[in-house]
């Protein structure tokens, strides 16, 4: 594992006092979060995780089990924890947030000061036949309905076929996930959702309360499952505000 490929550093400067570690959504790549440096304070370094199989890790085999990712994360965590840090995870990334926090706490390692959960239902055990088996065309339609596919991939079948293995490996991460109900966040969490998101409802967002020992606040924004792009300025305003507060306490 090459650290410079696995973890990206944006908004990096001598003023950085806190680090925002970003876990990607299914099919997501680190570079989509680079524009966040235009919205967040110079105090905040943005560190999106780059999973294998995408962008400059394209030739690496994608993970199909979350345990494989936890093992890789443990290998570079020390280099990320030299500053105070928080986690952000959207959709599949929220599951990473939960499992990484669980791993850190069980191993008595430094913990994030705050966790931002976005566009996700709480983790749970999935039944074997619960996750639908999609044909390529069905999967494309589903991704389009969620606004979860880049515009150029909709129009270019060759590009979409390059994107398919990434999405399928991320679906496998969910299918093979073994939820163990033995952990609650010990740090405050904020939960974000889109009012028009048909895959994650307000009741799903509120259910994160059962995994919180401390502060848990729910925010909803206009937009669908990918409100983190359509409502980016409002979302990042909330993150910026919370992180500025963390620097004061």
Secondary structure, DSSP 4 states (H G I P E B T S, - for coil): --HHHHB--BS-STT--EEEEEEPPTT--GGGGGGGGGTS-TTEEEEEB--TTSGGGTTSPPPSSHHHHHHHHHHHHHHHTTSEEEEEEETHHHHHHHHHHHHHHHTT----SEEEEES-PPP-PPPTTTS----HHHHHHHHHHTT-S-HHHHH-HHHHHHHHHHHHHHHHHHHT----S---BSSEEEEEEETT-SSS-HHHHHGGGGGBSS-EEEEEESSSTTHHHHTHHHHHHHHHHHHHHHHH-
